[in-house]
Amino acid sequence: MSLKPADLTSDTTGLTEEQLKSLDSIFEETYKAKYPIVGYTAARLLNKDGSPNEDFKPEDQPHFQIKDEF
C-alpha cells in the first residue's frame, strides 16, 4: 500500500504466483464487488504516442464482463 513513486507501477513482472493471486482476489472481492467500472486509464485507451488506441475494446479487458456492469 505504498504511495512512493517507485512503487506506483502497473508492471507485475517479477511478482510471484501467490502475489498475483492476492492482487486478483483484492480486485475481485473488494473493488469490483463494490464499485462498477466507469472508465479506464489512459494507459489502456491511448497508444504511447498519445493517439487513441483503435484496438481497445472494454469487453476484451481482464476481469470485464458487460453483464456485470449493467
PQR file with spaces between the fields and no chain letter, atoms N, CA, C, O and H, PARSE charges and radii, in Angstrom:
ATOM       1  N    MET     1       0.823   -1.187    0.000 -0.4000 1.5000
ATOM       2  CA   MET     1       0.000    0.000    0.000 -0.0000 2.0000
ATOM       3  C    MET     1       0.871    1.257    0.000  0.5500 1.7000
ATOM       4  O    MET     1       0.522    2.272    0.602 -0.5500 1.4000
ATOM       5  N    SER     2       1.987    1.169   -0.672 -0.4000 1.5000
ATOM       6  CA   SER     2       2.918    2.284   -0.742 -0.0000 2.0000
ATOM       7  C    SER     2       2.463    3.307   -1.782  0.5500 1.7000
ATOM       8  O    SER     2       1.903    2.948   -2.817 -0.5500 1.4000
ATOM       9  H    SER     2       2.271    0.345   -1.161  0.4000 1.0000
ATOM      10  N    LEU     3       2.709    4.574   -1.496 -0.4000 1.5000
ATOM      11  CA   LEU     3       2.459    5.637   -2.462 -0.0000 2.0000
ATOM      12  C    LEU     3       3.764    6.248   -2.973  0.5500 1.7000
ATOM      13  O    LEU     3       3.758    7.324   -3.571 -0.5500 1.4000
ATOM      14  H    LEU     3       3.164    4.866   -0.655  0.4000 1.0000
ATOM      15  N    LYS     4       4.863    5.570   -2.740 -0.4000 1.5000
ATOM      16  CA   LYS     4       6.152    6.040   -3.247 -0.0000 2.0000
ATOM      17  C    LYS     4       6.130    5.949   -4.770  0.5500 1.7000
ATOM      18  O    LYS     4       5.669    4.945   -5.314 -0.5500 1.4000
ATOM      19  H    LYS     4       4.868    4.696   -2.255  0.4000 1.0000
ATOM      20  N    PRO     5       6.618    6.978   -5.472 -0.5600 1.5000
ATOM      21  CA   PRO     5       6.601    6.944   -6.943  0.2800 2.0000
ATOM      22  C    PRO     5       7.214    5.682   -7.536  0.5500 1.7000
ATOM      23  O    PRO     5       6.731    5.180   -8.551 -0.5500 1.4000
ATOM      24  N    ALA     6       8.260    5.168   -6.923 -0.4000 1.5000
ATOM      25  CA   ALA     6       8.912    3.952   -7.450 -0.0000 2.0000
ATOM      26  C    ALA     6       7.995    2.739   -7.350  0.5500 1.7000
ATOM      27  O    ALA     6       8.154    1.777   -8.101 -0.5500 1.4000
ATOM      28  H    ALA     6       8.653    5.576   -6.099  0.4000 1.0000
ATOM      29  N    ASP     7       7.036    2.779   -6.425 -0.4000 1.5000
ATOM      30  CA   ASP     7       6.136    1.644   -6.223 -0.0000 2.0000
ATOM      31  C    ASP     7       4.845    1.754   -7.036  0.5500 1.7000
ATOM      32  O    ASP     7       4.086    0.788   -7.117 -0.5500 1.4000
ATOM      33  H    ASP     7       6.907    3.560   -5.815  0.4000 1.0000
ATOM      34  N    LEU     8       4.592    2.901   -7.629 -0.4000 1.5000
ATOM      35  CA   LEU     8       3.358    3.124   -8.394 -0.0000 2.0000
ATOM      36  C    LEU     8       3.572    2.709   -9.842  0.5500 1.7000
ATOM      37  O    LEU     8       3.953    3.525  -10.681 -0.5500 1.4000
ATOM      38  H    LEU     8       5.208    3.686   -7.563  0.4000 1.0000
ATOM      39  N    THR     9       3.328    1.454  -10.124 -0.4000 1.5000
ATOM      40  CA   THR     9       3.529    0.919  -11.463 -0.0000 2.0000
ATOM      41  C    THR     9       2.487   -0.148  -11.762  0.5500 1.7000
ATOM      42  O    THR     9       1.989   -0.819  -10.859 -0.5500 1.4000
ATOM      43  H    THR     9       3.019    0.791   -9.442  0.4000 1.0000
ATOM      44  N    SER    10       2.168   -0.293  -13.028 -0.4000 1.5000
ATOM      45  CA   SER    10       1.241   -1.351  -13.422 -0.0000 2.0000
ATOM      46  C    SER    10       1.993   -2.602  -13.871  0.5500 1.7000
ATOM      47  O    SER    10       1.381   -3.593  -14.269 -0.5500 1.4000
ATOM      48  H    SER    10       2.573    0.253  -13.762  0.4000 1.0000
ATOM      49  N    ASP    11       3.322   -2.549  -13.804 -0.4000 1.5000
ATOM      50  CA   ASP    11       4.147   -3.674  -14.219 -0.0000 2.0000
ATOM      51  C    ASP    11       4.155   -4.745  -13.146  0.5500 1.7000
ATOM      52  O    ASP    11       4.622   -4.505  -12.032 -0.5500 1.4000
ATOM      53  H    ASP    11       3.820   -1.744  -13.481  0.4000 1.0000
ATOM      54  N    THR    12       3.649   -5.908  -13.464 -0.4000 1.5000
ATOM      55  CA   THR    12       3.609   -7.010  -12.495 -0.0000 2.0000
ATOM      56  C    THR    12       4.729   -8.023  -12.728  0.5500 1.7000
ATOM      57  O    THR    12       4.733   -9.099  -12.130 -0.5500 1.4000
ATOM      58  H    THR    12       3.270   -6.102  -14.368  0.4000 1.0000
ATOM      59  N    THR    13       5.673   -7.675  -13.595 -0.4000 1.5000
ATOM      60  CA   THR    13       6.807   -8.548  -13.856 -0.0000 2.0000
ATOM      61  C    THR    13       7.570   -8.788  -12.556  0.5500 1.7000
ATOM      62  O    THR    13       7.882   -7.849  -11.823 -0.5500 1.4000
ATOM      63  H    THR    13       5.669   -6.801  -14.080  0.4000 1.0000
ATOM      64  N    GLY    14       7.857  -10.028  -12.288 -0.4000 1.5000
ATOM      65  CA   GLY    14       8.630  -10.372  -11.104 -0.0000 2.0000
ATOM      66  C    GLY    14       7.791  -10.749   -9.895  0.5500 1.7000
ATOM      67  O    GLY    14       8.329  -11.224   -8.895 -0.5500 1.4000
ATOM      68  H    GLY    14       7.604  -10.790  -12.883  0.4000 1.0000
ATOM      69  N    LEU    15       6.471  -10.544   -9.971 -0.4000 1.5000
ATOM      70  CA   LEU    15       5.630  -10.956   -8.849 -0.0000 2.0000
ATOM      71  C    LEU    15       5.443  -12.472   -8.877  0.5500 1.7000
ATOM      72  O    LEU    15       5.391  -13.087   -9.942 -0.5500 1.4000
ATOM      73  H    LEU    15       6.034  -10.158  -10.784  0.4000 1.0000
ATOM      74  N    THR    16       5.346  -13.050   -7.707 -0.4000 1.5000
ATOM      75  CA   THR    16       5.143  -14.488   -7.619 -0.0000 2.0000
ATOM      76  C    THR    16       3.688  -14.818   -7.949  0.5500 1.7000
ATOM      77  O    THR    16       2.834  -13.933   -7.990 -0.5500 1.4000
ATOM      78  H    THR    16       5.388  -12.550   -6.841  0.4000 1.0000
ATOM      79  N    GLU    17       3.421  -16.089   -8.181 -0.4000 1.5000
ATOM      80  CA   GLU    17       2.057  -16.534   -8.446 -0.0000 2.0000
ATOM      81  C    GLU    17       1.146  -16.194   -7.268  0.5500 1.7000
ATOM      82  O    GLU    17      -0.004  -15.799   -7.459 -0.5500 1.4000
ATOM      83  H    GLU    17       4.115  -16.808   -8.148  0.4000 1.0000
ATOM      84  N    GLU    18       1.656  -16.348   -6.071 -0.4000 1.5000
ATOM      85  CA   GLU    18       0.872  -16.027   -4.865 -0.0000 2.0000
ATOM      86  C    GLU    18       0.534  -14.533   -4.801  0.5500 1.7000
ATOM      87  O    GLU    18      -0.585  -14.163   -4.444 -0.5500 1.4000
ATOM      88  H    GLU    18       2.590  -16.669   -5.916  0.4000 1.0000
ATOM      89  N    GLN    19       1.490  -13.685   -5.144 -0.4000 1.5000
ATOM      90  CA   GLN    19       1.248  -12.243   -5.140 -0.0000 2.0000
ATOM      91  C    GLN    19       0.221  -11.856   -6.203  0.5500 1.7000
ATOM      92  O    GLN    19      -0.639  -11.012   -5.953 -0.5500 1.4000
ATOM      93  H    GLN    19       2.399  -13.985   -5.434  0.4000 1.0000
ATOM      94  N    LEU    20       0.304  -12.464   -7.383 -0.4000 1.5000
ATOM      95  CA   LEU    20      -0.662  -12.180   -8.434 -0.0000 2.0000
ATOM      96  C    LEU    20      -2.066  -12.627   -8.035  0.5500 1.7000
ATOM      97  O    LEU    20      -3.043  -11.930   -8.309 -0.5500 1.4000
ATOM      98  H    LEU    20       1.002  -13.150   -7.586  0.4000 1.0000
ATOM      99  N    LYS    21      -2.167  -13.782   -7.393 -0.4000 1.5000
ATOM     100  CA   LYS    21      -3.464  -14.263   -6.919 -0.0000 2.0000
ATOM     101  C    LYS    21      -4.029  -13.330   -5.857  0.5500 1.7000
ATOM     102  O    LYS    21      -5.236  -13.092   -5.814 -0.5500 1.4000
ATOM     103  H    LYS    21      -1.373  -14.349   -7.171  0.4000 1.0000
ATOM     104  N    SER    22      -3.167  -12.808   -5.007 -0.4000 1.5000
ATOM     105  CA   SER    22      -3.600  -11.876   -3.971 -0.0000 2.0000
ATOM     106  C    SER    22      -4.153  -10.595   -4.591  0.5500 1.7000
ATOM     107  O    SER    22      -5.201  -10.102   -4.174 -0.5500 1.4000
ATOM     108  H    SER    22      -2.187  -13.001   -5.042  0.4000 1.0000
ATOM     109  N    LEU    23      -3.449  -10.056   -5.588 -0.4000 1.5000
ATOM     110  CA   LEU    23      -3.935   -8.854   -6.280 -0.0000 2.0000
ATOM     111  C    LEU    23      -5.276   -9.113   -6.948  0.5500 1.7000
ATOM     112  O    LEU    23      -6.183   -8.284   -6.876 -0.5500 1.4000
ATOM     113  H    LEU    23      -2.597  -10.457   -5.927  0.4000 1.0000
ATOM     114  N    ASP    24      -5.399  -10.257   -7.592 -0.4000 1.5000
ATOM     115  CA   ASP    24      -6.643  -10.615   -8.260 -0.0000 2.0000
ATOM     116  C    ASP    24      -7.779  -10.734   -7.243  0.5500 1.7000
ATOM     117  O    ASP    24      -8.892  -10.268   -7.491 -0.5500 1.4000
ATOM     118  H    ASP    24      -4.662  -10.931   -7.650  0.4000 1.0000
ATOM     119  N    SER    25      -7.503  -11.342   -6.129 -0.4000 1.5000
ATOM     120  CA   SER    25      -8.509  -11.512   -5.077 -0.0000 2.0000
ATOM     121  C    SER    25      -8.961  -10.161   -4.525  0.5500 1.7000
ATOM     122  O    SER    25     -10.156   -9.926   -4.345 -0.5500 1.4000
ATOM     123  H    SER    25      -6.599  -11.720   -5.928  0.4000 1.0000
ATOM     124  N    ILE    26      -8.012   -9.288   -4.261 -0.4000 1.5000
ATOM     125  CA   ILE    26      -8.354   -7.955   -3.756 -0.0000 2.0000
ATOM     126  C    ILE    26      -9.211   -7.216   -4.768  0.5500 1.7000
ATOM     127  O    ILE    26     -10.204   -6.590   -4.397 -0.5500 1.4000
ATOM     128  H    ILE    26      -7.041   -9.479   -4.407  0.4000 1.0000
ATOM     129  N    PHE    27      -8.844   -7.278   -6.031 -0.4000 1.5000
ATOM     130  CA   PHE    27      -9.610   -6.594   -7.068 -0.0000 2.0000
ATOM     131  C    PHE    27     -11.026   -7.146   -7.154  0.5500 1.7000
ATOM     132  O    PHE    27     -11.993   -6.384   -7.137 -0.5500 1.4000
ATOM     133  H    PHE    27      -8.037   -7.786   -6.332  0.4000 1.0000
ATOM     134  N    GLU    28     -11.151   -8.455   -7.244 -0.4000 1.5000
ATOM     135  CA   GLU    28     -12.457   -9.094   -7.412 -0.0000 2.0000
ATOM     136  C    GLU    28     -13.348   -8.941   -6.186  0.5500 1.7000
ATOM     137  O    GLU    28     -14.513   -8.560   -6.304 -0.5500 1.4000
ATOM     138  H    GLU    28     -10.365   -9.073   -7.258  0.4000 1.0000
ATOM     139  N    GLU    29     -12.804   -9.237   -5.010 -0.4000 1.5000
ATOM     140  CA   GLU    29     -13.614   -9.306   -3.799 -0.0000 2.0000
ATOM     141  C    GLU    29     -13.807   -7.961   -3.110  0.5500 1.7000
ATOM     142  O    GLU    29     -14.783   -7.773   -2.385 -0.5500 1.4000
ATOM     143  H    GLU    29     -11.858   -9.547   -4.913  0.4000 1.0000
ATOM     144  N    THR    30     -12.898   -7.037   -3.324 -0.4000 1.5000
ATOM     145  CA   THR    30     -13.005   -5.748   -2.651 -0.0000 2.0000
ATOM     146  C    THR    30     -13.523   -4.667   -3.578  0.5500 1.7000
ATOM     147  O    THR    30     -14.539   -4.034   -3.288 -0.5500 1.4000
ATOM     148  H    THR    30     -12.104   -7.189   -3.913  0.4000 1.0000
ATOM     149  N    TYR    31     -12.839   -4.450   -4.684 -0.4000 1.5000
ATOM     150  CA   TYR    31     -13.181   -3.318   -5.536 -0.0000 2.0000
ATOM     151  C    TYR    31     -14.294   -3.619   -6.529  0.5500 1.7000
ATOM     152  O    TYR    31     -15.280   -2.886   -6.592 -0.5500 1.4000
ATOM     153  H    TYR    31     -12.014   -4.964   -4.920  0.4000 1.0000
ATOM     154  N    LYS    32     -14.150   -4.673   -7.293 -0.4000 1.5000
ATOM     155  CA   LYS    32     -15.154   -4.959   -8.313 -0.0000 2.0000
ATOM     156  C    LYS    32     -16.508   -5.300   -7.696  0.5500 1.7000
ATOM     157  O    LYS    32     -17.550   -4.982   -8.270 -0.5500 1.4000
ATOM     158  H    LYS    32     -13.348   -5.268   -7.241  0.4000 1.0000
ATOM     159  N    ALA    33     -16.497   -5.941   -6.538 -0.4000 1.5000
ATOM     160  CA   ALA    33     -17.749   -6.298   -5.871 -0.0000 2.0000
ATOM     161  C    ALA    33     -18.503   -5.056   -5.394  0.5500 1.7000
ATOM     162  O    ALA    33     -19.731   -5.078   -5.311 -0.5500 1.4000
ATOM     163  H    ALA    33     -15.651   -6.199   -6.071  0.4000 1.0000
ATOM     164  N    LYS    34     -17.794   -3.989   -5.083 -0.4000 1.5000
ATOM     165  CA   LYS    34     -18.421   -2.786   -4.540 -0.0000 2.0000
ATOM     166  C    LYS    34     -18.651   -1.688   -5.569  0.5500 1.7000
ATOM     167  O    LYS    34     -19.620   -0.937   -5.465 -0.5500 1.4000
ATOM     168  H    LYS    34     -16.797   -3.972   -5.151  0.4000 1.0000
ATOM     169  N    TYR    35     -17.780   -1.588   -6.554 -0.4000 1.5000
ATOM     170  CA   TYR    35     -17.802   -0.435   -7.449 -0.0000 2.0000
ATOM     171  C    TYR    35     -17.867   -0.864   -8.909  0.5500 1.7000
ATOM     172  O    TYR    35     -17.079   -1.713   -9.327 -0.5500 1.4000
ATOM     173  H    TYR    35     -16.992   -2.199   -6.639  0.4000 1.0000
ATOM     174  N    PRO    36     -18.788   -0.300   -9.702 -0.5600 1.5000
ATOM     175  CA   PRO    36     -18.830   -0.627  -11.132  0.2800 2.0000
ATOM     176  C    PRO    36     -17.668    0.039  -11.871  0.5500 1.7000
ATOM     177  O    PRO    36     -17.164    1.081  -11.451 -0.5500 1.4000
ATOM     178  N    ILE    37     -17.257   -0.573  -12.964 -0.4000 1.5000
ATOM     179  CA   ILE    37     -16.230    0.032  -13.807 -0.0000 2.0000
ATOM     180  C    ILE    37     -16.874    1.200  -14.542  0.5500 1.7000
ATOM     181  O    ILE    37     -17.882    1.026  -15.228 -0.5500 1.4000
ATOM     182  H    ILE    37     -17.666   -1.420  -13.305  0.4000 1.0000
ATOM     183  N    VAL    38     -16.297    2.387  -14.402 -0.4000 1.5000
ATOM     184  CA   VAL    38     -16.857    3.570  -15.061 -0.0000 2.0000
ATOM     185  C    VAL    38     -15.900    4.174  -16.080  0.5500 1.7000
ATOM     186  O    VAL    38     -16.269    5.103  -16.799 -0.5500 1.4000
ATOM     187  H    VAL    38     -15.479    2.528  -13.845  0.4000 1.0000
ATOM     188  N    GLY    39     -14.686    3.661  -16.150 -0.4000 1.5000
ATOM     189  CA   GLY    39     -13.725    4.188  -17.104 -0.0000 2.0000
ATOM     190  C    GLY    39     -12.436    3.404  -17.047  0.5500 1.7000
ATOM     191  O    GLY    39     -12.290    2.472  -16.256 -0.5500 1.4000
ATOM     192  H    GLY    39     -14.387    2.907  -15.566  0.4000 1.0000
ATOM     193  N    TYR    40     -11.508    3.790  -17.889 -0.4000 1.5000
ATOM     194  CA   TYR    40     -10.212    3.125  -17.966 -0.0000 2.0000
ATOM     195  C    TYR    40      -9.111    4.168  -17.951  0.5500 1.7000
ATOM     196  O    TYR    40      -9.331    5.325  -18.310 -0.5500 1.4000
ATOM     197  H    TYR    40     -11.626    4.547  -18.532  0.4000 1.0000
ATOM     198  N    THR    41      -7.938    3.755  -17.536 -0.4000 1.5000
ATOM     199  CA   THR    41      -6.802    4.665  -17.503 -0.0000 2.0000
ATOM     200  C    THR    41      -6.307    4.934  -18.923  0.5500 1.7000
ATOM     201  O    THR    41      -6.548    4.153  -19.844 -0.5500 1.4000
ATOM     202  H    THR    41      -7.759    2.815  -17.244  0.4000 1.0000
ATOM     203  N    ALA    42      -5.622    6.039  -19.070 -0.4000 1.5000
ATOM     204  CA   ALA    42      -5.082    6.410  -20.373 -0.0000 2.0000
ATOM     205  C    ALA    42      -4.151    5.347  -20.919  0.5500 1.7000
ATOM     206  O    ALA    42      -4.030    5.199  -22.135 -0.5500 1.4000
ATOM     207  H    ALA    42      -5.427    6.673  -18.322  0.4000 1.0000
ATOM     208  N    ALA    43      -3.484    4.596  -20.033 -0.4000 1.5000
ATOM     209  CA   ALA    43      -2.563    3.548  -20.475 -0.0000 2.0000
ATOM     210  C    ALA    43      -3.286    2.505  -21.317  0.5500 1.7000
ATOM     211  O    ALA    43      -2.671    1.882  -22.182 -0.5500 1.4000
ATOM     212  H    ALA    43      -3.582    4.717  -19.045  0.4000 1.0000
ATOM     213  N    ARG    44      -4.572    2.303  -21.081 -0.4000 1.5000
ATOM     214  CA   ARG    44      -5.337    1.336  -21.869 -0.0000 2.0000
ATOM     215  C    ARG    44      -5.973    1.981  -23.092  0.5500 1.7000
ATOM     216  O    ARG    44      -6.110    1.338  -24.133 -0.5500 1.4000
ATOM     217  H    ARG    44      -5.071    2.809  -20.378  0.4000 1.0000
ATOM     218  N    LEU    45      -6.355    3.227  -22.975 -0.4000 1.5000
ATOM     219  CA   LEU    45      -7.095    3.894  -24.043 -0.0000 2.0000
ATOM     220  C    LEU    45      -6.213    4.518  -25.115  0.5500 1.7000
ATOM     221  O    LEU    45      -6.645    4.696  -26.254 -0.5500 1.4000
ATOM     222  H    LEU    45      -6.243    3.750  -22.129  0.4000 1.0000
ATOM     223  N    LEU    46      -4.992    4.847  -24.755 -0.4000 1.5000
ATOM     224  CA   LEU    46      -4.114    5.571  -25.670 -0.0000 2.0000
ATOM     225  C    LEU    46      -2.870    4.762  -26.012  0.5500 1.7000
ATOM     226  O    LEU    46      -2.403    3.942  -25.223 -0.5500 1.4000
ATOM     227  H    LEU    46      -4.641    4.702  -23.830  0.4000 1.0000
ATOM     228  N    ASN    47      -2.347    5.013  -27.208 -0.4000 1.5000
ATOM     229  CA   ASN    47      -1.061    4.456  -27.604 -0.0000 2.0000
ATOM     230  C    ASN    47       0.038    5.281  -26.936  0.5500 1.7000
ATOM     231  O    ASN    47      -0.238    6.340  -26.373 -0.5500 1.4000
ATOM     232  H    ASN    47      -2.726    5.679  -27.850  0.4000 1.0000
ATOM     233  N    LYS    48       1.279    4.802  -26.995 -0.4000 1.5000
ATOM     234  CA   LYS    48       2.394    5.507  -26.359 -0.0000 2.0000
ATOM     235  C    LYS    48       2.584    6.917  -26.903  0.5500 1.7000
ATOM     236  O    LYS    48       3.079    7.792  -26.192 -0.5500 1.4000
ATOM     237  H    LYS    48       1.503    3.942  -27.452  0.4000 1.0000
ATOM     238  N    ASP    49       2.196    7.146  -28.160 -0.4000 1.5000
ATOM     239  CA   ASP    49       2.342    8.490  -28.735 -0.0000 2.0000
ATOM     240  C    ASP    49       1.160    9.402  -28.404  0.5500 1.7000
ATOM     241  O    ASP    49       1.123   10.547  -28.853 -0.5500 1.4000
ATOM     242  H    ASP    49       1.794    6.435  -28.737  0.4000 1.0000
ATOM     243  N    GLY    50       0.192    8.906  -27.622 -0.4000 1.5000
ATOM     244  CA   GLY    50      -0.953    9.710  -27.213 -0.0000 2.0000
ATOM     245  C    GLY    50      -2.156    9.605  -28.124  0.5500 1.7000
ATOM     246  O    GLY    50      -3.215   10.155  -27.819 -0.5500 1.4000
ATOM     247  H    GLY    50       0.222    7.975  -27.257  0.4000 1.0000
ATOM     248  N    SER    51      -2.012    8.909  -29.236 -0.4000 1.5000
ATOM     249  CA   SER    51      -3.140    8.742  -30.161 -0.0000 2.0000
ATOM     250  C    SER    51      -4.106    7.687  -29.616  0.5500 1.7000
ATOM     251  O    SER    51      -3.693    6.806  -28.861 -0.5500 1.4000
ATOM     252  H    SER    51      -1.152    8.462  -29.484  0.4000 1.0000
ATOM     253  N    PRO    52      -5.382    7.766  -29.988 -0.5600 1.5000
ATOM     254  CA   PRO    52      -6.350    6.782  -29.491  0.2800 2.0000
ATOM     255  C    PRO    52      -5.988    5.363  -29.919  0.5500 1.7000
ATOM     256  O    PRO    52      -5.554    5.141  -31.050 -0.5500 1.4000
ATOM     257  N    ASN    53      -6.165    4.421  -29.028 -0.4000 1.5000
ATOM     258  CA   ASN    53      -5.922    3.022  -29.319 -0.0000 2.0000
ATOM     259  C    ASN    53      -7.185    2.456  -29.965  0.5500 1.7000
ATOM     260  O    ASN    53      -8.145    2.126  -29.268 -0.5500 1.4000
ATOM     261  H    ASN    53      -6.517    4.601  -28.110  0.4000 1.0000
ATOM     262  N    GLU    54      -7.187    2.345  -31.269 -0.4000 1.5000
ATOM     263  CA   GLU    54      -8.362    1.880  -32.011 -0.0000 2.0000
ATOM     264  C    GLU    54      -8.697    0.424  -31.705  0.5500 1.7000
ATOM     265  O    GLU    54      -9.826   -0.016  -31.926 -0.5500 1.4000
ATOM     266  H    GLU    54      -6.407    2.613  -31.835  0.4000 1.0000
ATOM     267  N    ASP    55      -7.716   -0.327  -31.195 -0.4000 1.5000
ATOM     268  CA   ASP    55      -7.934   -1.738  -30.888 -0.0000 2.0000
ATOM     269  C    ASP    55      -8.505   -1.965  -29.487  0.5500 1.7000
ATOM     270  O    ASP    55      -8.838   -3.096  -29.132 -0.5500 1.4000
ATOM     271  H    ASP    55      -6.799    0.031  -31.016  0.4000 1.0000
ATOM     272  N    PHE    56      -8.619   -0.897  -28.687 -0.4000 1.5000
ATOM     273  CA   PHE    56      -9.119   -1.053  -27.319 -0.0000 2.0000
ATOM     274  C    PHE    56     -10.601   -1.404  -27.350  0.5500 1.7000
ATOM     275  O    PHE    56     -11.408   -0.702  -27.960 -0.5500 1.4000
ATOM     276  H    PHE    56      -8.348    0.021  -28.975  0.4000 1.0000
ATOM     277  N    LYS    57     -10.940   -2.489  -26.690 -0.4000 1.5000
ATOM     278  CA   LYS    57     -12.329   -2.921  -26.559 -0.0000 2.0000
ATOM     279  C    LYS    57     -12.558   -3.278  -25.092  0.5500 1.7000
ATOM     280  O    LYS    57     -11.930   -4.205  -24.580 -0.5500 1.4000
ATOM     281  H    LYS    57     -10.284   -3.059  -26.195  0.4000 1.0000
ATOM     282  N    PRO    58     -13.450   -2.554  -24.406 -0.5600 1.5000
ATOM     283  CA   PRO    58     -13.677   -2.841  -22.982  0.2800 2.0000
ATOM     284  C    PRO    58     -14.007   -4.302  -22.725  0.5500 1.7000
ATOM     285  O    PRO    58     -13.565   -4.873  -21.728 -0.5500 1.4000
ATOM     286  N    GLU    59     -14.783   -4.912  -23.618 -0.4000 1.5000
ATOM     287  CA   GLU    59     -15.188   -6.295  -23.383 -0.0000 2.0000
ATOM     288  C    GLU    59     -14.029   -7.281  -23.445  0.5500 1.7000
ATOM     289  O    GLU    59     -14.163   -8.416  -22.990 -0.5500 1.4000
ATOM     290  H    GLU    59     -15.142   -4.448  -24.428  0.4000 1.0000
ATOM     291  N    ASP    60     -12.889   -6.865  -24.002 -0.4000 1.5000
ATOM     292  CA   ASP    60     -11.715   -7.729  -24.073 -0.0000 2.0000
ATOM     293  C    ASP    60     -10.770   -7.544  -22.885  0.5500 1.7000
ATOM     294  O    ASP    60      -9.768   -8.252  -22.784 -0.5500 1.4000
ATOM     295  H    ASP    60     -12.780   -5.942  -24.372  0.4000 1.0000
ATOM     296  N    GLN    61     -11.068   -6.614  -21.995 -0.4000 1.5000
ATOM     297  CA   GLN    61     -10.184   -6.324  -20.883 -0.0000 2.0000
ATOM     298  C    GLN    61     -10.319   -7.387  -19.792  0.5500 1.7000
ATOM     299  O    GLN    61     -11.389   -7.965  -19.600 -0.5500 1.4000
ATOM     300  H    GLN    61     -11.882   -6.039  -22.077  0.4000 1.0000
ATOM     301  N    PRO    62      -9.209   -7.635  -19.078 -0.5600 1.5000
ATOM     302  CA   PRO    62      -9.270   -8.622  -17.994  0.2800 2.0000
ATOM     303  C    PRO    62     -10.318   -8.249  -16.960  0.5500 1.7000
ATOM     304  O    PRO    62     -10.485   -7.073  -16.637 -0.5500 1.4000
ATOM     305  N    HIS    63     -11.007   -9.223  -16.452 -0.4000 1.5000
ATOM     306  CA   HIS    63     -11.983   -9.045  -15.382 -0.0000 2.0000
ATOM     307  C    HIS    63     -13.200   -8.238  -15.808  0.5500 1.7000
ATOM     308  O    HIS    63     -13.958   -7.783  -14.951 -0.5500 1.4000
ATOM     309  H    HIS    63     -10.871  -10.178  -16.715  0.4000 1.0000
ATOM     310  N    PHE    64     -13.405   -8.050  -17.080 -0.4000 1.5000
ATOM     311  CA   PHE    64     -14.541   -7.241  -17.536 -0.0000 2.0000
ATOM     312  C    PHE    64     -15.598   -8.136  -18.135  0.5500 1.7000
ATOM     313  O    PHE    64     -15.326   -8.910  -19.052 -0.5500 1.4000
ATOM     314  H    PHE    64     -12.789   -8.419  -17.777  0.4000 1.0000
ATOM     315  N    GLN    65     -16.790   -8.031  -17.620 -0.4000 1.5000
ATOM     316  CA   GLN    65     -17.931   -8.757  -18.164 -0.0000 2.0000
ATOM     317  C    GLN    65     -19.045   -7.728  -18.336  0.5500 1.7000
ATOM     318  O    GLN    65     -19.501   -7.145  -17.352 -0.5500 1.4000
ATOM     319  H    GLN    65     -17.011   -7.403  -16.875  0.4000 1.0000
ATOM     320  N    ILE    66     -19.483   -7.499  -19.553 -0.4000 1.5000
ATOM     321  CA   ILE    66     -20.514   -6.490  -19.783 -0.0000 2.0000
ATOM     322  C    ILE    66     -21.714   -6.731  -18.892  0.5500 1.7000
ATOM     323  O    ILE    66     -22.263   -5.776  -18.343 -0.5500 1.4000
ATOM     324  H    ILE    66     -19.112   -7.972  -20.353  0.4000 1.0000
ATOM     325  N    LYS    67     -22.136   -7.965  -18.729 -0.4000 1.5000
ATOM     326  CA   LYS    67     -23.320   -8.255  -17.903 -0.0000 2.0000
ATOM     327  C    LYS    67     -23.119   -7.846  -16.453  0.5500 1.7000
ATOM     328  O    LYS    67     -24.095   -7.578  -15.751 -0.5500 1.4000
ATOM     329  H    LYS    67     -21.690   -8.740  -19.175  0.4000 1.0000
ATOM     330  N    ASP    68     -21.856   -7.791  -15.981 -0.4000 1.5000
ATOM     331  CA   ASP    68     -21.581   -7.374  -14.604 -0.0000 2.0000
ATOM     332  C    ASP    68     -21.789   -5.883  -14.402  0.5500 1.7000
ATOM     333  O    ASP    68     -22.017   -5.432  -13.279 -0.5500 1.4000
ATOM     334  H    ASP    68     -21.064   -8.008  -16.551  0.4000 1.0000
ATOM     335  N    GLU    69     -21.714   -5.126  -15.466 -0.4000 1.5000
ATOM     336  CA   GLU    69     -21.714   -3.667  -15.329 -0.0000 2.0000
ATOM     337  C    GLU    69     -23.093   -3.034  -15.517  0.5500 1.7000
ATOM     338  O    GLU    69     -23.260   -1.839  -15.272 -0.5500 1.4000
ATOM     339  H    GLU    69     -21.529   -5.492  -16.379  0.4000 1.0000
ATOM     340  N    PHE    70     -24.074   -3.816  -15.947 -0.4000 1.5000
ATOM     341  CA   PHE    70     -25.408   -3.244  -16.179 -0.0000 2.0000
ATOM     342  C    PHE    70     -26.431   -3.865  -15.272  0.5500 1.7000
ATOM     343  O    PHE    70     -27.607   -3.504  -15.329 -0.5500 1.4000
ATOM     344  H    PHE    70     -23.938   -4.786  -16.146  0.4000 1.0000
